[in-house]
Amino acid sequence: MHRDHTVVLHGTRFHYTEWGDAAAPPVILLHGVTGHARTWDDEARALSAACRVLALDQRGHGDSDPAPDGDYTTASLTDDLATFIDSLGLAQVALVALSMGGRVAIAYAGRYPSRVSRLVVIDIGPEIALAGRGRVGGTMAGSPERFDSVARAIEYARSSNPRYADAMLRHRVEHGVRPLAEGGVTWKYDRAIRDSVRNGRWRDPIDLWPLWSSITCPTLIIRGADSDILSPEIANRMLEAQPHAQLVEIPNAGHTVPGDQPQAFLDTLTKFLNK
């Protein structure tokens, strides 16, 4: 159903999947930290009937190369996205982006407002609630670097993804690990990201509020009702600062809304994109 591609952007190799007709309106899907392009397979399959869907492995994630200098800031990830869009000759795109990817999408849409037709930001904002940031950082810092098997990695991932269906969690983990020469598997996403959290160097020095206010396209904020990352206060401030935005809360979902409530998420997403 999908086509795998590799493109070299400023000397670094990036992997992405492509779904649908290459002549259809383009939609780019951006994953969160620890994620990868294949987490979007279900959404990409559904959207591909009417869109050209491009799911990008951002630097240091999935099957893309790690950042040679360990730079995983929003500014650098946004430069990657801009170069990716230009390299494919896309005049305008819709962006659907979760968590870390959502911050990248906000920055891109604020910097290049005429290049974005629609924006969907999933459970993230210009600010990150402290409780959620601490939880995610603790999970990343405490993660083992090796698992005896994929099954063991799935068991570990289950503890922080209690709402995921078994098949979806298995798919996410199977595409999110790689084999080790000495046996077992480790995460595909760059260890430098985990180590930066462990060493207290996990920083992203960017103020996204001015860029958020600069967005001109129709924008949808999707919040998990139980999220500790996008607080109600931050979500309300986003609505006040951006007249083009609307908010939908998905019940019984935490931060990873697409995995926690996949059908409700997909229904909300397709309704917005098809307007």
Secondary structure, DSSP 8 states (H G I E B T S, - for coil): --EEEEEEETTEEEEEEEES-TTS-EEEEE--TT--GGGGHHHHHHHTTTSEEEEE--TTSTTS---TT----HHHHHHHHHHHHHHTT-S-EEEEEETHHHHHHHHHHHHSGGGEEEEEEES--SS--HHHHHHHHHHHHT--S-BSSHHHHHHHHHHH-TTS-HHHHHHHHHTTEEE-TTSSEEESS-HHHHHHHHTT--------HHHHHT--S-EEEEEETT-SSS-HHHHHHHHHH-TTEEEEEETT--S-HHHHSHHHHHHHHHHHHT-
